[in-house]
Amino acid sequence: MNAEFVVNNLWVLLGGMLVFIMHLGFAMVESGLCQAKNCTNILFKNTMVPAIGFLSYAVIGFGLMYPGTHWLFGDYLGFAGFWLNKPAVLAAGANYTYWTDFFYQGMFAATAATIVSGAVAGRVKLEAFMLFTLVYVSFVYPLVGSWGWGGGFLNRLGFHDFAGSTFVHSIGGWGALAGIILLGPRIGKYVDGRPRPIMGHSMPLATIGVFLLWFGWFGFNGGSVLSADPEKISLVLVNTMLGGCAGIVTAMSTSMFLFKKPDLSMTLNGCLAGLVGITAGADCFSPVGSIVVAGIAGVLVVFSVLFFDKFWMDDPVGATSVHLSCGIWGTLAVGIFSTDPAHKFLVQLTGVIAAGLAAFPAALLIFYVLKYTVGIRVTENAELRGLDQSEHGQEAYPGFQVFSNQ
């Protein structure tokens, strides 16, 4: 085993470790932007999601996403087998071991369900969410991913999604959209036909979460080079940093223009929007292109939040706007701003549509079945008390009281 292979393998492993820490980032963002009475519930979900996601990916997801030569229906559906069927999956000449391949890809798998967690926070039944996560990560995420990353028909067409603007972020976003439609808004969110702010309980937690996610994104994108190639890694990490910065600046500017004051939650989501936007093309955007793509994503996320609010689609953390709207934009942007002329806009559009036509109806079906079996929404009394008490019987801040002069 030569030194180059060892370094390549180690870099991909380190990338997977950075992706893992992103789950803590999601937990902090979601809990910070939601009410204190639901904090334990959100932390619990974000603890369970990587466990369910990684285990289910080991059992069936990896075999579905990377079927190798075991295609069952054209290049649309394949299956390499249960329980990490080692000989069938690893590509020839890979820069890493089979186990490194699984470790890295398994870290991505649970992220799609984590995106859904924030969107449905404050009113979803814990049991229903856990079951949704199990089914969505086991079947929907790997099936759609196989069309591109697994060598399926989108790969044959030349569709480019470097690190998952579509295959991770928009898949999670489609699931989030399905969930908020079938759940309905939180009690008190819309009064007399107008949205009413339900403030998050800890902006420090939300800010910590965004910085953790930003840090983890260096592994999310940097590890997706799938080698320790110095030139490629350097470009990808520079583009990743520029993407977060540009998203922050344009989201802040947009919120200043619309609301006359800089909104921290919008600015934080602008950072994530910029990162999601450049993820599909972090390897093929120029630095200037990354700034433009991420800057547009920062503007887009603000208007997307307002759009979903206008149609009574309640997303407490803006997950649909960050991951779905900006995931779609970032994927299409590859066809506009890529330095590689082989990346065509119509092919990118085809990939966006294919992923949406598969993931959204599948998520709707899963939530619909759960709604009429175990139920997906807690009772009104449980929601008003908070999910910490009703679902877990414990508080995030026991004994804490808020004193007011009023």
N, C-alpha and C positions, 0 to 999 in steps of 0.2 A: 504494500500500500504506500503510494508516494506522498510526499509532503503537500503537493497541490490538492490532492483529493482530501486529505485531512483538513486542510484550511477551508476548502469549499464546504465540506460536510459540517464543520464547526460553525461557519457563518450561518448556514440555513438553520441549524439548531438554535443558535442565539436569536435569530429572527423569530422562531417559534416561541421562545421564552418571552420576547417582547410583546408578541401578540397575546400571550396568556395574561400579561399584566393589564392589558386593555379591559379585561373583565372587571377589574377593580375600578378602572376609570368609568366604565358604564354604570357601575353600582353607585359611584359618587355623584355622577351627573344626574342620574335618575332620582336618587333619594334627595339630593339637594334641591332639585326643581319641583319636587312634590311636597305635600304637606307632611308635617312631623308625625301625624297619626298613622301614616302609611310607610314610614321609613323602614321599620323592621321587615315588613312584607317585601319591599323592594330589594333590600339586602339579601333576604332569603332566596328570592327568585334568581338573583344574580349569582348566588352561590350554587344553586342547583343547575343552572343552565349549562355551564361548562362541563359539569359532571355528566349530565344527561347527554349533551352533545358529543363529548369525546367517546363515551361508552357506545352510544348508538352508531357513531361513525366507525368504530372498531368492528361492531357486529355486522353492519350491512352497508353503511353509507360509503365507505371507501371503495368497496367492491362495485357499487353502483356508479360512482363518480369516475372511477378509473378502470374501465372494463378491459383495457388492453385489446386483445384480439377477440374477446368474448362478447361480441355484439349479437343481440338476439333479434333485433328488429331494425334492419338497416344500420345507419349510424345515429339512431334516435334513442335506442334503449339497449343497454348492455349490462352485464353483471359478471364480475370476476369471481364471485363466491363470497360466502360468509367468513367472518373471523379472520380477516387479513390473509387473503389467499396469496401468499408471497410471490410465487413464480410468475403470476399473470400481470402484474401491475407496473413494476418499475421500468421506466424507459431505458433502452440501451444507451450506454455512454453517459449516464447520469453522473452528476458531480457529488453525489451523496448516497448514503445507504438507503435501503428499503425502509428501515425503521425511522430514519430521519424524514423521509418523504411522508410517511404516515403521521409522524409527530407534528410536522409543520401544517399539513393540510387539515389535520384534526383540530388544530387550534382555530382555523378559519371557520370550521363547520358550525361551532356553537355561537359564533358572533351573529349570524343571521337571526337566531331566536332571541338573542339579547336585545337586538334592535326592537323587536316586537314588545318586549317587556316594558319599556318606558312608555310606549304609546298607549297601552291598555292599563296603565297604573291607576290605582285608586278605586277600581270597581270590578276588576276581573277576579273570578274565583281562582284560588291557588290551584286546586285540582285540575280545573279546565286548562289553565295555562301550562301546567306540567305536561298534560297529555298532548296539547297542541305542539309543544316543543319537541316531544318525543317523535311524533309523526312527521312534523315538518322537516326536522333535521335528518331523520332517517331516510326519507323518501324524496321530498320535493327539492330540497337544496342539492343533494347529490345528482339527482336526475337532470336538473337544468344545468348544473355545472359540468356534467359529462358532455354536453353538447359543444362546449368550448374547450375547457381545460382537459377533458378526458378524451379528446380526439373525435368528437361527434360532428354533426353536420355544420354547426357554426364555425368550427375550426376549419372544416373543408372549404367554407366560403371565404375564409380570411378574416373573420371577426376577431377583433383585438380587445381584450380586457386584461390588462397586465396584472393587476392585483385585486380586482373585484368590485369596481364601481357597479357592475351589473350582477355578477355571480355571487357577491356577498351582500353589498349594500342595498341594491334594488330588490333582491329576493327578500331580504329582511323588511324592506319598506313596503313591498306588496302585502306581506303577511300582516304588518302593522295596520295598513289601510283596511284590510278585510276585518281585522279585529275591532277597530274603532267604529266601523260602520254597523256591525252587528251588535256591539255592546251599547252604543249610544253614549251621549255625553255624561260627565259627572253631574251629580245633583248640584244645582246652583250655578253651573257654568254659563248657561244662557238664560237671561232674564228679560222678559218683554221683547224677545226676538233679537237681543243683542248679546254678544259675548261679554262675560264679566271675568276679569282676571282672578284666578285663584293662585295666589302667590306661593312660590316655593319656600320651604322653611329655612334653607341654608345656602346662600350664594357662595360662601367659602367652600362648601363641599362640592358644589357644581363647578367652581373654578378649578379646584384640585383635580376633579375628574377629567376636565377638558385637557389639562396639562399632562395627565397620565395617558390619556388617549393619544395625544400628540406625540408623546415620547414613544408609545407603543407602535405608532404608525411608521416609525423608522424601521421596525422589524416587519411590519405588515407589507410595506412597499419594498424596503431594502432586501428582505429575505426572499421576495418574489423574483429577484434576479436569478435565484437558484444556483448561484456560484459566488465566489469571492472576487469576481472580476473587478479590479480597482476602478476602471473607467466607468463601467455601468453603475456600480454601487454609488460612486461619487455623484453622478448625474441624478440618479433617483433620489438620493437623500437631499440634495440641493433643491430639487423640484418639490419634494415633500415639505421642506421647511418654507420655501417660498409660497407654496399653496396655503398653508395655515396662516401665514402672515397676511397674504393678500385677502383671504376670506375675512379675517378680522377687520381690516381697514375698510373694506367696502360694506360689510354688514353694519359696522358702527356708523359709517357715513350715511347709509340708507336709513337707519333708525333715527339718526339726528334730523334728517330731512323730513321724515314722516311724523315723528313724535316730538320734535323740538328738544329732545334730551337724549343723551347716549344711553341706550338700553343694554345692560350687561348681559342678560340672557340671550338677546339677539346677537350680541357681539361674540359670545362664547359659541353659539351655534354657527356663527359665521366662520369661525376657525374650523369647526368640524365639516361644514359645508365645503370650504375650500379644499380640505384634505380629501373628502369623498370625490370632489370634482376632478382632481388630478390623478386619482388612483388608477383609472383605466389607462392613462397614457403617461404615467410617470417616467417610463423608459423611452418615450418617443416624442415628448414635448421638449421644446427648447426652454431654458429658464424664463425667457420673456413670455413664451406661450403658456407656461404654467401659471404665471402671474395673471395673465388675461383670463384663462379658464377659471382659475380659483376666484378671481375678482368678480366675475359674472356669477359664480355660484354663491358668493357672499351676498350679492344683491338678490338673487333668486330666492334664497332661503327666507328672507324677510317677507317678500311678497307671497311666497308659498304658505307660510304660517298664517298670514292674513286671509288667504284664499280658503284654506281648510276651515278656519274659524267662521268665515262667512257662510259656509254650508253646514255648520253645526257638526263638524267632524272634530271631536275633542281629542287632542293629542297633548298631554301635559308637558312633554319635553321637546316637542317638535321633531320627533323621530322620522315621521313621514316626509317632512320637508327636507331634513338633512340628508337622509339616506335614499329616499325614493326620488324626489324631485332632482336633487343634485347628482344622484347616481345615474339617472337618465341623461342629464346634461353632460356629465363627464364622459359618458360612453359615446354620445354623439359628437362631443368635441374632438375625439380622436380622429374622426373623419374630416375635421376642419383644420385642426392645428397640428396634426402629427407631422413630424419631419420625414416620415416614411411614406412615399407616394402610394405604396401598396395598400394603405389603410383607406378604404372607401366609405363615404358617408352612408350610402344606401345599405351597405353591408352592416354597418354599425346600427342603423335604424332597424334592420331586420332582426338583429340580436336583441335589441330592446323590446321589440314587439313580441318576439318568441318567448322571451323570459316572462313578460307580463301576462301573456295569454296562458302560460302554464302555471305560474306561481299564484296569481291573484285568484283565479277560480278554485285552485286547489286549497288555498288558505280559507276562502269563503266556505268551501265544502266542509273542511275540518271543523271550523268554528260553528257552522250550522248544525252539524251532527252533534257536537258537544252541547250546543244550546238546547237541543231537544232530548238529550240524554242526562248528562250530569248537571247541565246548566252552566252558563258562562259568567253570569253577573251575580254579585252578592246581593243580599236584601237591602232595602233602603235603610233600615236600622243599622245594619252592619257597616254600610258605607258611611253613614253619618258618625258612627262611633270611631270608625277607622279600621283598616284591615289589620293593623297590628294587634288590636284587641280581639276582633271577631275571628280572624284566621289563625292567630298564633297565641293569643292570650298573654302577650308580653309587649312592653313598650320599648321604643328605642331610647327614650329619655325618662325613665321612671322617676317620679317625684318632682320633675321639673315643672315650674309654674311661671306663667307670664304675668307680670304685674303692670297695671296701667293706671294712669292718673285720671282717666276718664270714667 
